[in-house]
Amino acid sequence: MIRSAMTILRRHATTKKAVNVLIVLVSYLLSKLIRRPIAWGHPFMLMVEPTNMCNLKCPLCPTGSDSLTRPKGKMSYEHFVHLIDEVHEHLLLLSLWNVGEPFLNESFIKMIRFAKRKNIYVITSTNGHFLGTREKVRDLILSGLDELIVSMDGASSETYNRFRQNGQFQTVVDGLRGVTDEKNILKSASPRIDLQFIVMRHNEHEVKAMEDLARELKVDKLTLKTVQVTNVEEAEEFLPTQQEFRRYLFHGDTFRMRGKLKNNCRWLWFCPVVNWNGTVVPCCFDKDNEFTFGNVFEESSLENIWQNEQYSAFRRNILSDRKAYALCTNCSEGIKSLYIKKERLT
């Protein structure tokens, strides 16, 4: 993580951006120390949701399980440009996804290109089903995308389809091969490919097979991640049998996050989340917009929302009693058990 942060700073930080990062870090540390919300500077990270729609039916995803209550849609390119034009002078890193498959937005590649022209490090996450032709892959590589996370929760069709319902294992494998092959042809180091494997009960026996597959596909990094569940029924079905692969302590009919929930959260000082329709929420765990601080496309700029009373009150409450929010009691922020392994393969 430190190595990645330093690389981003070195390649994308202007003097203004570097100074802003320092100001934000100082305000965050001071807030933790005195237990009062101080939000100096501007967010240097941003998560933007191109769409909350998806082609898959993953049972633990609110989009895939059709349990998402907020409206579904896609961010327009014009709205995206408006947002990035406002924040680019201070923005280092753009996470271009949230709930949904970003490639379903027809303007997705244009969005990446525009952000890259503004000297921003861009990372996205996909289920890998939209890398099917050389033309698409070439467009993605030439867009300048810095990092591509591909979620692939199985090393075989049988285990993959158990969770990634409506998905095609071989389509993802072929797509990944296409990206690595085209990168070689274009002599491009980017995007760096992070193959992500969520370890669950039905696939925990394939950890070694996934490590072998990652090397065969010549990806840059393999990430083994723990699964998030929201109730006992999901815990019984999806939590791995091995405790080392869990982020929870699970006994009988109760489960809780491993580790102590601390009264702070970096997201609230570093990285707002802007959903497809412009609503600003505290983090990616607020999937149904339970806490909305404003709308960047309808009523205010992100800068004004970032400093408004609703945001400040939320920060204040987190600093005093984070566990009071159900949203936070199942959040991985500050919990070391989110990732089981991160291995660089190149």
N, C-alpha and C positions, 0 to 999 in steps of 0.2 A: 504493500500500500504506500509506504513512504517512498519507495523507488518510483512508483507510478506518478505520485504527486510531484516529485522533483522533476521528472521528465516533462510533465505538463507545464510546470512553471517555466522550465528552461526554454521550451519551444513556443509557448503561447503568451507568456507574461510580458506585457509592456511595463514601464515604470509605474504607470497609473494602476494597472491591475495588481502588481506586486505590493504596492503601498496599501491598496484596498484590502488585500488578503490579510496583511498584518493588522490593519485597523479592526477588521472583523474578528480575527483571532483574539485580539486584546479585549474587545468588548465581550466576547463569549466567556473568556477566562475570568474577567472581572465580574460578570453576571453570576457565574458559579460561586465566586468568592463571597460576594456581598448579598447573594440571593435576591437580587433585583434585576429586572430585565433591562439591559442596555444593548441596543442594536445599532452600533455605529457602522458607517460604511454601507456598502451595497452587497447583496448576495453574489458570491463568486461562482456558485454552482446553480444550475436550474434544471428541473425535470419538466419536460413538456410532453403532453400526451397527444400524439397525432390522431389517435382514435381509441375508443374503448370497445371496438368490435373485434371479433376473432373468427377464424375459420375452424378452430378446434373446439372440443367440448370437454376440457379437462375438469374433472369433478370437484377439485378444490379451488378452482378459480371462479370468482363471482361472475365473470363474463361467460366462461365456458359452461357453468352450471345454471346460467340464466337467473341468478339470484341478485344481480345488480339492479338496484332500484332507480338509479339516476338515468336520464335519457341517453341513448346511444347516438353517436354521430362522429363526424370527422372535422378536424380543424382545417379551415381554409388556408391556402397559401398566403393570401393577403393578410389574414390575422397573424399568421406566424411571422411574416416579415415585419409587421407593425411591432410585435413584441420584441423580436431580436434587435431591431433598430433602436429600441429604447434602452436595452440592457447591455449591448455588446461591449461597450467601452470598459466595463468592469467584469465581464463574464469570462471565466476560464474554461469551464466544463459544462457541456450540455448533454443531459441524458434524454435521449429522444425516444421515450416509450413510457408507459405506465401500465394501465389495465387494457390489454388489447394487443393485436398484432399490427405493428406500425406500417408494414408493407401494404396493408389494405388501404391506406391513404394514397390516392393516386399522385399526390404532390410530394410524397415522402423523399424521393431522391432530390427533388428541387430544394426541399427544406435543408437537407444536408449540405448541398452545394452553397446555399446562401449563408448558412452558419459558418462554413469553412472560409468563405470570402471575408468574414468578419473576424478571422483569426481566433476561432473557438475550437477547443478539443471536443469532438463529437463521438458519443458512444451510443449504441442502440442494442436492443435485445429482441430476438425473433425466434419463432418456432422452426424456421428454416425451410418453409414450404414455397418460398417465392424466389428461389435461386435457380430456377429450372432451365434457363437458357444462357448461352454464352453472352448474348447481348445484355441481359439483365445483370449478370455478374460483372461484366465490364463496366456498365453504367455505375454500379455500386462502388467498384474500386476507384473509378475515375472521379467519383463525387468527392473524394477526399476523406471519407469516413475513417476515423482513427481506430475504432474498436468495435467488433461485432461479437456479441454474446449469442450463442446458439443453444437453446434449451433442448436437451435430448436425453430423456429420462429412461433410457433402456439401451442395452447393447445388442438387442435382438428384436425382431418384429413383435414377438409374443409379449415381452415385457414392455416394450415401447407403447404398444397399442392399449395396454391395460390402463394407462393413465392418459396418454396423448390421444384421446378418442377422436376419431375422424382423421387422424394423421396417417402418414405413410413413412415408415422407417427408411425405406430405400430412397425415397425422394430426398430426405434430409441428408443421408449419406452422400448421394450423388451431388447434391448442391454444395456440400462442404468440399468435396473433391474438386468441383468446378471452381470454387473460389481460390483454393490453394494453387490449382493449376494455372489459373488466369493471372494470379499474382506473380507467379514465376515468369510467365510470358511477358507481362508488363514490367517486370523487374521492380515491383512495388512492395514495400515493407508493410503497407497498410491496406486494408484494416487488419489489425491483429485479431486473431480468432480465439475467443474464449469459449470452449465447449463446456457447458454446464450440465451437471448430472445431479438431480435431486434424489437423495437416497431414501427409499421407502421400503415397506415390508416386502412388496412383491419384486423389488429389483436389487435388494441389498446383496444378494448372492452374485451380482454382476459387476461389482466394483472393480475387480481385477480385469474383467473383460472390457470394461469401459476405458480403463487406463491403456490397455493394448490397442483398442480402437482409436483412441485419441492420437496415439503415436503413428498408427497406420495412416490416419487421415492428415497427418502433418500439421495439426493445429498448433497454435502458439502456447496455449495454456489450457489446463483441465481444472475445473472447479467442482469439487464435491460439496453439495449444500444440504443442510438439514431441511426437512419438510415442515411447513406451517399447517397446523390444524386448529379448528375453532370449537370443537365439541368432543365429547367422549366417544361418540360413534365414529367420527373421523379418526380419532386417536387409535382406536382398536383396529381399524381397517388399514391405516396407512403408516403408523409409526413403526420403524424398524424394530426388530427384536433385540438388536445390539444397542446398549445404552450409549456407546460412543458415537452412534449415528443419529442421536436424538438431541434436540434443543430443549426437551421437556423432561421433567420428572413425572412419571405416570404410575399411579398406584390405585387399583380398584376403579372407582368411578370419578377420580379427581386427577387433574394434571395441571402443572404450572411450569413456567419458564425456569430453566436452570440459571442460577446466579441471582444476584440482588438487583432489583430495579432501582436505578439511581435517579435522583431528581435533577436531571438535565437531559438535553437532547440537542445534538449538533445541527440536526435538520432545521431547527427553528432559527438558527443564526446563519447557516451556510446556504441552504437550498430550499427555496419554495417550490411548490408543485403547481403547475398551471395545466388544467384539464382542457380537453378539446374545445369546450365551449367558453373558455376564459375564466372559469372559477378558480380561485386560488385557495388551496387547502394546505394543512401543515406538512403532510408527508404522503408517501405512496400507500401507507396503511389505512388512510382514510378513503377507502375505495368508494363509499357511497356519499361522500361530501357531507359528513355529519357536522364538520366544522368548516364553514366557508367564510373567508375574510374579505371577499370582494370579487369583482369580475373585471379583468384587465381590458376586455373588449366592450364593456357596456357602461361602466361608471367611473373608472379611475385607472391611473397608471399603476404598474407594479411597484414603483417606488413609493407611491402614496399608500398603497395597501400594506407594503412591508413595514411601514412606520405607523400604521393606524392603531386605534385603541383595541380593536378585537385581537389583532396579532400580539400586541403587547400584553394583554390580559392572559392570553393563552400561554405565552412564555412565562409570565409571573406564576401562573398556576402550576406549570410543569416544574418550576424551580422549588416549589413548596410541597407539592404532593402529586407526583406523576401518576401514582397508582390509582388516583381518583378517576382517571379516565380509562374506561374499558378499552378504548383504542390502544392505549399504551401498555396494558398488562400482557398483551400478546405480541408485543413489538420486539424486534431483535436488536434495536439500537442499544449499543453498549454491552451486548451479550456476546461472549466469546464463542458460543456454541453455534453461531449461524453457519459458519463454514467448517467443514471437516478437514478439507485439504485444498490448497491452491498450489498447483504445480506448473512451473514454466517448463515447456517442452522444447523451446528453441532459444 
